[in-house]
Amino acid sequence: DQQVKQNSPSLSVQEGRISILNCDYTNSMFDYFLWYKKYPAEGPTFLISISSIKDKNEDGRFTVFLNKSAKHLSLHIVPSQPGDSAVYFCAASVNNAGNMLTFGGGTRLMVKP
Amino acid sequence: DAGVTQSPTHLIKTRGQQVTLRCSPKSGHDTVSWYQQALGQGPQFIFQYYEEEERQRGNFPDRFSGHQFPNYSSELNVNALLLGDSALYLCASSLGWRGQAFFGQGTRLTVV
């Protein structure tokens, strides 16, 4: 029973263009959503988060959109840079728990120069 | 300021053996969660420790147990290892259970 799903295992984007990573969830109790980035041989690093009371949160080149009715969130990276190439994980939690996370399977983003 | 540190970085064990993994949280953090990341999958929550007690547990059997020490460091123990326990084990620390999780680099466990 996968409560958080990332249906695209990989995404390839040209440098300077927009990267859009998608995530769907099934548990309506989730009220806090996060994106983590992971490089090989490193642990996941926090990127951006959004509470269920919002529908958009922006931090520099990164924007997360939340559509509660569709149980869908997306991460937009504009403009994409080669250093953004990594595996991106969507995560969700209940009661704003920052360290009891349910993760999706990840999307490998490749940004080509 | 040291981040989350885990030891060892790699480990090879035989089926049926027992293993102990260790985690030192980021300075100032008091809560430690453990996650298992199988190859090609996302991390899966095992359990969380706060004030030296297990506070929450994911869908993992009793073969997985843990401990938190007074200095907030933590251990993950896995008994009767199975081939399917081969994975990257990640420790994440936070300030309280609602705090932002900071992950260590993980321990790669291979069971043969």
Interface residues (C-beta under 8 A of the other chain):
Chain A: V4 Q6 Y36 A41 E42 G43 P44 T45 F46 S49 F89 A91 N95 N96 A97 G98 N99 M100 L101 T102 F103 G104 G105 G106
Chain B: V4 T31 S33 Y35 G40 Q41 G42 P43 Q44 F45 Q48 Q56 L90 A92 S93 S94 W97 R98 G99 Q100 A101 F102 F103 G104 Q105 G106
